[in-house]
Amino acid sequence: MEKMIETCPLKHYAARFVMETALGAANIINEIYATNFETEYKPGDEPVTIADKMSDTHIVEALKNMYPQDRILSEEHGLYTPENYNNRTWFIDPIDGTAEFIRKNGEFAIQIGLAENEILQFGLVYQPVGKNMYIAAKGEGCWWYSENGWQRLHVRNTDFTDLYLAVSRSHPCGIGQIVHTTLKGKGTVVHGGVGLKLMAIAKKQADYYINNSNKTKAWDVAAPQILFTEAGGFMNDLTGAPFCYDPTNYRHEHGVMAVASEELLEKVLSIAKTIVYK
């Protein structure tokens, strides 16, 4: 892990600190992952575990100490606003893919995103099982660290003859399947968590992802979005609108659409609008 941080390709001021923070949260998560932990349910029947809560606390407290004037919006603690806050906000999903964590299939990740003046500047997605680290900063590209070291990621070019759709293991999207069938897609790639699905596209394993959920929150998509766009992808909601990163307006109720090219974006959006917003 020391080599990962020492050789980090990003120049962004927060990159190494956030990586260290994520690795600390991963240690907490891994210890709980190895036990027979209990599952609770939040309003909306969303699962949560002690690992979500402890990971969230670890990350939030680390950021408070390091950047005391920054606002922090996290899934388990809500919005923290210091007395004299600045223009920066952190968006924390302590375990993206809690359902997969509970199933113990390894398809979950820690997500930490940063916006300045509501514009994304930095993102991290870390998968504790497999030790896959994904980081990006505005203008610096999207990078993946694995056993082979750092590699820069970029979405693939496609001629639309062999499209692959990234789909959720726990929450399959019927609209996504309709779009995929309409475009005569070739196959699907199954992953847990938004971040890992988008990284599958960034690694050229798939071409697009569609989710029509009205329960998406800013912490679900902040880190994945800057990673994905720095890899050359395009991302917005199913109306074609961009996501908002005002921490006081964090509910994104019109789904998620992430695609590998602008041409594919136009095709997917035109089909999705006829299904969802007739």
C-alpha positions as a Markdown table, in Angstrom:
| # | Residue | x | y | z |
|---|---|---|---|---|
| 1 | Met | 0.0 | 0.0 | 0.0 |
| 2 | Glu | 2.9 | 2.4 | 0.6 |
| 3 | Lys | 4.0 | 1.9 | -3.0 |
| 4 | Met | 0.5 | 2.8 | -4.2 |
| 5 | Ile | 0.6 | 6.1 | -2.4 |
| 6 | Glu | 4.3 | 6.9 | -3.1 |
| 7 | Thr | 3.8 | 6.4 | -6.8 |
| 8 | Cys | 0.4 | 8.2 | -7.0 |
| 9 | Pro | 0.2 | 9.9 | -10.5 |
| 10 | Leu | -2.1 | 12.8 | -9.4 |
| 11 | Lys | -0.8 | 16.2 | -8.3 |
| 12 | His | -4.0 | 17.1 | -6.6 |
| 13 | Tyr | -3.3 | 18.4 | -3.1 |
| 14 | Ala | -5.7 | 15.9 | -1.4 |
| 15 | Ala | -4.9 | 12.7 | -3.3 |
| 16 | Arg | -2.5 | 11.1 | -1.0 |
| 17 | Phe | -4.3 | 12.0 | 2.2 |
| 18 | Val | -7.6 | 10.7 | 0.9 |
| 19 | Met | -6.0 | 7.5 | -0.3 |
| 20 | Glu | -4.6 | 6.9 | 3.2 |
| 21 | Thr | -8.0 | 7.7 | 4.7 |
| 22 | Ala | -9.7 | 5.2 | 2.4 |
| 23 | Leu | -7.2 | 2.5 | 3.2 |
| 24 | Gly | -7.9 | 3.1 | 6.9 |
| 25 | Ala | -11.6 | 2.8 | 6.4 |
| 26 | Ala | -11.0 | -0.4 | 4.4 |
| 27 | Asn | -9.1 | -2.0 | 7.3 |
| 28 | Ile | -12.2 | -1.3 | 9.5 |
| 29 | Ile | -14.5 | -2.7 | 6.8 |
| 30 | Asn | -12.4 | -5.8 | 6.3 |
| 31 | Glu | -12.4 | -6.7 | 10.0 |
| 32 | Ile | -16.1 | -6.6 | 10.1 |
| 33 | Tyr | -16.5 | -8.3 | 6.8 |
| 34 | Ala | -14.8 | -11.4 | 8.3 |
| 35 | Thr | -17.4 | -11.6 | 11.1 |
| 36 | Asn | -21.0 | -12.6 | 11.3 |
| 37 | Phe | -22.3 | -9.0 | 11.4 |
| 38 | Glu | -25.9 | -7.9 | 11.7 |
| 39 | Thr | -27.9 | -6.0 | 9.1 |
| 40 | Glu | -30.3 | -3.2 | 10.0 |
| 41 | Tyr | -32.7 | -1.2 | 7.8 |
| 42 | Lys | -33.0 | 2.5 | 7.4 |
| 43 | Pro | -36.2 | 4.3 | 6.2 |
| 44 | Gly | -36.9 | 3.2 | 2.6 |
| 45 | Asp | -35.9 | -0.3 | 3.5 |
| 46 | Glu | -32.2 | 0.4 | 2.7 |
| 47 | Pro | -29.8 | -2.0 | 4.4 |
| 48 | Val | -27.0 | -0.7 | 6.7 |
| 49 | Thr | -24.4 | -2.4 | 8.8 |
| 50 | Ile | -21.9 | -1.4 | 11.5 |
| 51 | Ala | -19.3 | -1.4 | 8.8 |
| 52 | Asp | -21.1 | 1.4 | 6.9 |
| 53 | Lys | -21.3 | 3.5 | 10.1 |
| 54 | Met | -17.8 | 2.9 | 11.3 |
| 55 | Ser | -16.3 | 3.5 | 7.8 |
| 56 | Asp | -18.3 | 6.7 | 7.6 |
| 57 | Thr | -17.2 | 8.0 | 11.0 |
| 58 | His | -13.5 | 7.3 | 10.2 |
| 59 | Ile | -13.7 | 9.2 | 6.9 |
| 60 | Val | -15.7 | 12.1 | 8.2 |
| 61 | Glu | -13.5 | 12.6 | 11.3 |
| 62 | Ala | -10.3 | 12.4 | 9.2 |
| 63 | Leu | -11.6 | 15.1 | 6.8 |
| 64 | Lys | -12.8 | 17.3 | 9.6 |
| 65 | Asn | -9.3 | 17.3 | 11.2 |
| 66 | Met | -7.5 | 17.8 | 7.9 |
| 67 | Tyr | -9.8 | 20.3 | 6.3 |
| 68 | Pro | -11.7 | 22.0 | 9.1 |
| 69 | Gln | -13.4 | 24.6 | 6.9 |
| 70 | Asp | -14.8 | 22.1 | 4.4 |
| 71 | Arg | -18.4 | 20.9 | 4.4 |
| 72 | Ile | -19.0 | 17.2 | 4.4 |
| 73 | Leu | -22.1 | 15.3 | 3.2 |
| 74 | Ser | -22.0 | 11.6 | 4.1 |
| 75 | Glu | -24.6 | 8.9 | 3.8 |
| 76 | Glu | -24.6 | 7.9 | 7.4 |
| 77 | His | -24.0 | 11.3 | 9.1 |
| 78 | Gly | -25.8 | 13.8 | 6.7 |
| 79 | Leu | -24.4 | 17.3 | 6.2 |
| 80 | Tyr | -21.7 | 18.7 | 8.4 |
| 81 | Thr | -21.2 | 22.5 | 8.0 |
| 82 | Pro | -18.5 | 24.2 | 10.1 |
| 83 | Glu | -19.1 | 27.7 | 11.4 |
| 84 | Asn | -16.8 | 29.4 | 8.9 |
| 85 | Tyr | -17.1 | 27.1 | 5.9 |
| 86 | Asn | -15.5 | 27.6 | 2.5 |
| 87 | Asn | -16.5 | 26.6 | -1.1 |
| 88 | Arg | -15.4 | 22.9 | -0.8 |
| 89 | Thr | -17.7 | 20.0 | 0.0 |
| 90 | Trp | -16.8 | 16.3 | 0.4 |
| 91 | Phe | -19.3 | 13.6 | -0.6 |
| 92 | Ile | -18.9 | 10.3 | 1.2 |
| 93 | Asp | -20.4 | 6.9 | 0.5 |
| 94 | Pro | -18.7 | 4.7 | 3.1 |
| 95 | Ile | -19.8 | 1.4 | 1.4 |
| 96 | Asp | -21.2 | 1.7 | -2.1 |
| 97 | Gly | -22.9 | -1.6 | -2.5 |
| 98 | Thr | -24.0 | -2.5 | 1.0 |
| 99 | Ala | -26.2 | -5.3 | -0.4 |
| 100 | Glu | -23.1 | -6.9 | -1.9 |
| 101 | Phe | -21.1 | -6.4 | 1.3 |
| 102 | Ile | -23.9 | -8.3 | 3.1 |
| 103 | Arg | -23.8 | -11.1 | 0.5 |
| 104 | Lys | -20.0 | -11.2 | 0.9 |
| 105 | Asn | -19.3 | -11.2 | -2.8 |
| 106 | Gly | -16.6 | -8.5 | -2.7 |
| 107 | Glu | -18.5 | -6.1 | -5.1 |
| 108 | Phe | -18.6 | -3.0 | -2.9 |
| 109 | Ala | -16.4 | 0.1 | -2.6 |
| 110 | Ile | -15.5 | 3.2 | -0.6 |
| 111 | Gln | -16.4 | 6.4 | -2.4 |
| 112 | Ile | -15.0 | 9.9 | -1.6 |
| 113 | Gly | -15.7 | 12.9 | -3.9 |
| 114 | Leu | -14.8 | 16.5 | -3.7 |
| 115 | Ala | -16.5 | 19.5 | -5.2 |
| 116 | Glu | -15.4 | 23.2 | -5.2 |
| 117 | Asn | -18.1 | 25.7 | -5.9 |
| 118 | Glu | -20.4 | 22.7 | -6.7 |
| 119 | Ile | -18.0 | 21.5 | -9.5 |
| 120 | Leu | -16.4 | 18.1 | -9.0 |
| 121 | Gln | -12.6 | 18.3 | -8.6 |
| 122 | Phe | -11.5 | 14.9 | -7.2 |
| 123 | Gly | -12.8 | 11.4 | -6.7 |
| 124 | Leu | -11.7 | 8.1 | -5.2 |
| 125 | Val | -13.3 | 4.6 | -5.4 |
| 126 | Tyr | -11.6 | 1.9 | -3.5 |
| 127 | Gln | -12.6 | -1.8 | -3.6 |
| 128 | Pro | -11.2 | -3.4 | -0.4 |
| 129 | Val | -11.7 | -7.0 | -1.8 |
| 130 | Gly | -9.1 | -7.1 | -4.5 |
| 131 | Lys | -7.4 | -3.9 | -3.4 |
| 132 | Asn | -8.5 | -2.0 | -6.6 |
| 133 | Met | -7.9 | 1.8 | -6.2 |
| 134 | Tyr | -9.4 | 4.2 | -8.7 |
| 135 | Ile | -8.6 | 8.0 | -8.4 |
| 136 | Ala | -9.1 | 11.0 | -10.6 |
| 137 | Ala | -8.7 | 14.8 | -10.5 |
| 138 | Lys | -10.1 | 17.4 | -12.8 |
| 139 | Gly | -7.8 | 17.6 | -15.8 |
| 140 | Glu | -5.5 | 14.8 | -14.6 |
| 141 | Gly | -7.2 | 11.7 | -15.9 |
| 142 | Cys | -8.7 | 8.5 | -14.3 |
| 143 | Trp | -6.2 | 6.0 | -12.8 |
| 144 | Trp | -6.4 | 2.5 | -11.6 |
| 145 | Tyr | -4.0 | 0.8 | -9.2 |
| 146 | Ser | -3.9 | -3.0 | -9.1 |
| 147 | Glu | -1.2 | -5.6 | -8.7 |
| 148 | Asn | 0.2 | -4.3 | -12.0 |
| 149 | Gly | 0.7 | -0.8 | -10.6 |
| 150 | Trp | -0.9 | 2.4 | -11.9 |
| 151 | Gln | -2.7 | 2.4 | -15.3 |
| 152 | Arg | -4.6 | 5.3 | -16.9 |
| 153 | Leu | -8.1 | 4.4 | -17.9 |
| 154 | His | -10.1 | 5.5 | -20.9 |
| 155 | Val | -13.5 | 4.3 | -22.2 |
| 156 | Arg | -13.4 | 2.4 | -25.5 |
| 157 | Asn | -14.5 | 3.6 | -28.9 |
| 158 | Thr | -17.5 | 1.6 | -30.2 |
| 159 | Asp | -19.2 | 1.3 | -33.6 |
| 160 | Phe | -22.4 | 0.2 | -31.9 |
| 161 | Thr | -22.2 | -3.4 | -33.2 |
| 162 | Asp | -21.2 | -5.0 | -30.0 |
| 163 | Leu | -22.5 | -2.9 | -27.1 |
| 164 | Tyr | -22.2 | -4.2 | -23.5 |
| 165 | Leu | -24.5 | -2.9 | -20.7 |
| 166 | Ala | -23.2 | -2.7 | -17.2 |
| 167 | Val | -26.0 | -4.0 | -14.9 |
| 168 | Ser | -26.6 | -4.2 | -11.2 |
| 169 | Arg | -26.4 | -7.5 | -9.4 |
| 170 | Ser | -28.9 | -6.4 | -6.7 |
| 171 | His | -31.1 | -3.8 | -8.5 |
| 172 | Pro | -31.5 | -4.7 | -12.2 |
| 173 | Cys | -33.1 | -1.9 | -14.3 |
| 174 | Gly | -35.9 | -2.8 | -16.7 |
| 175 | Ile | -35.5 | 0.4 | -18.7 |
| 176 | Gly | -31.8 | -0.3 | -19.2 |
| 177 | Gln | -32.6 | -3.7 | -20.6 |
| 178 | Ile | -35.2 | -2.2 | -23.0 |
| 179 | Val | -32.7 | 0.4 | -24.2 |
| 180 | His | -30.1 | -2.4 | -24.6 |
| 181 | Thr | -32.5 | -4.5 | -26.6 |
| 182 | Thr | -33.5 | -1.6 | -28.8 |
| 183 | Leu | -29.9 | -0.9 | -29.6 |
| 184 | Lys | -29.3 | -4.6 | -30.3 |
| 185 | Gly | -26.7 | -4.9 | -27.5 |
| 186 | Lys | -24.5 | -7.9 | -27.5 |
| 187 | Gly | -24.3 | -8.7 | -23.8 |
| 188 | Thr | -24.2 | -7.5 | -20.2 |
| 189 | Val | -21.5 | -7.1 | -17.5 |
| 190 | Val | -22.7 | -7.6 | -13.9 |
| 191 | His | -21.3 | -5.6 | -11.0 |
| 192 | Gly | -22.3 | -4.3 | -7.6 |
| 193 | Gly | -22.3 | -0.6 | -6.7 |
| 194 | Val | -22.4 | 2.4 | -9.1 |
| 195 | Gly | -18.7 | 3.1 | -8.8 |
| 196 | Leu | -17.6 | -0.4 | -9.8 |
| 197 | Lys | -20.0 | -0.5 | -12.7 |
| 198 | Leu | -18.7 | 2.8 | -14.1 |
| 199 | Met | -15.1 | 1.6 | -13.6 |
| 200 | Ala | -16.0 | -1.5 | -15.7 |
| 201 | Ile | -16.9 | 0.9 | -18.5 |
| 202 | Ala | -13.7 | 2.9 | -17.9 |
| 203 | Lys | -11.8 | -0.4 | -18.3 |
| 204 | Lys | -13.5 | -1.1 | -21.6 |
| 205 | Gln | -15.5 | -4.0 | -20.2 |
| 206 | Ala | -18.8 | -2.3 | -21.0 |
| 207 | Asp | -20.2 | 0.7 | -22.8 |
| 208 | Tyr | -23.0 | 2.1 | -20.8 |
| 209 | Tyr | -25.0 | 2.0 | -17.6 |
| 210 | Ile | -28.6 | 3.0 | -16.9 |
| 211 | Asn | -30.5 | 3.3 | -13.6 |
| 212 | Asn | -34.0 | 4.8 | -13.3 |
| 213 | Ser | -34.0 | 4.8 | -9.5 |
| 214 | Asn | -35.5 | 7.9 | -7.9 |
| 215 | Lys | -33.4 | 7.3 | -4.7 |
| 216 | Thr | -30.0 | 8.3 | -6.0 |
| 217 | Lys | -28.1 | 10.7 | -3.8 |
| 218 | Ala | -25.1 | 12.9 | -4.4 |
| 219 | Trp | -22.8 | 10.6 | -2.5 |
| 220 | Asp | -23.7 | 7.7 | -4.8 |
| 221 | Val | -22.4 | 9.5 | -7.9 |
| 222 | Ala | -19.9 | 12.2 | -6.9 |
| 223 | Ala | -16.7 | 10.2 | -6.9 |
| 224 | Pro | -17.8 | 7.9 | -9.8 |
| 225 | Gln | -18.7 | 10.8 | -12.0 |
| 226 | Ile | -15.4 | 12.6 | -12.0 |
| 227 | Leu | -13.6 | 9.3 | -12.4 |
| 228 | Phe | -15.9 | 8.4 | -15.3 |
| 229 | Thr | -15.7 | 11.8 | -17.1 |
| 230 | Glu | -11.9 | 11.9 | -16.7 |
| 231 | Ala | -11.9 | 8.5 | -18.4 |
| 232 | Gly | -13.7 | 10.1 | -21.3 |
| 233 | Gly | -17.3 | 9.1 | -20.5 |
| 234 | Phe | -20.4 | 11.2 | -20.3 |
| 235 | Met | -22.9 | 11.1 | -17.4 |
| 236 | Asn | -26.2 | 12.8 | -16.5 |
| 237 | Asp | -29.7 | 11.9 | -15.4 |
| 238 | Leu | -32.4 | 10.3 | -17.6 |
| 239 | Thr | -33.8 | 13.7 | -18.5 |
| 240 | Gly | -30.4 | 14.8 | -19.9 |
| 241 | Ala | -29.7 | 17.2 | -17.0 |
| 242 | Pro | -26.4 | 17.3 | -15.1 |
| 243 | Phe | -26.1 | 16.3 | -11.5 |
| 244 | Cys | -26.2 | 18.9 | -8.8 |
| 245 | Tyr | -23.5 | 19.1 | -6.1 |
| 246 | Asp | -25.1 | 21.6 | -3.8 |
| 247 | Pro | -24.8 | 19.7 | -0.5 |
| 248 | Thr | -28.2 | 21.1 | 0.6 |
| 249 | Asn | -29.9 | 19.7 | -2.6 |
| 250 | Tyr | -28.5 | 16.2 | -2.8 |
| 251 | Arg | -31.4 | 14.1 | -4.0 |
| 252 | His | -31.1 | 13.1 | -7.6 |
| 253 | Glu | -34.5 | 11.7 | -8.5 |
| 254 | His | -34.3 | 11.1 | -12.2 |
| 255 | Gly | -31.9 | 8.2 | -12.4 |
| 256 | Val | -28.4 | 7.8 | -13.8 |
| 257 | Met | -27.1 | 7.4 | -17.3 |
| 258 | Ala | -23.4 | 6.9 | -18.0 |
| 259 | Val | -22.1 | 6.2 | -21.5 |
| 260 | Ala | -18.8 | 5.8 | -23.3 |
| 261 | Ser | -19.4 | 8.4 | -26.1 |
| 262 | Glu | -21.4 | 11.4 | -26.9 |
| 263 | Glu | -23.0 | 9.7 | -29.9 |
| 264 | Leu | -24.1 | 6.8 | -27.6 |
| 265 | Leu | -25.4 | 9.4 | -25.1 |
| 266 | Glu | -27.7 | 10.8 | -27.8 |
| 267 | Lys | -29.1 | 7.4 | -28.7 |
| 268 | Val | -29.6 | 6.2 | -25.2 |
| 269 | Leu | -31.2 | 9.5 | -24.1 |
| 270 | Ser | -33.7 | 9.5 | -27.0 |
| 271 | Ile | -34.8 | 6.0 | -26.2 |
| 272 | Ala | -34.9 | 6.5 | -22.4 |
| 273 | Lys | -37.0 | 9.6 | -22.7 |
| 274 | Thr | -39.7 | 7.8 | -24.7 |
| 275 | Ile | -39.9 | 5.1 | -22.0 |
| 276 | Val | -39.7 | 7.2 | -18.8 |
| 277 | Tyr | -41.1 | 10.6 | -19.7 |
| 278 | Lys | -43.8 | 9.9 | -22.3 |
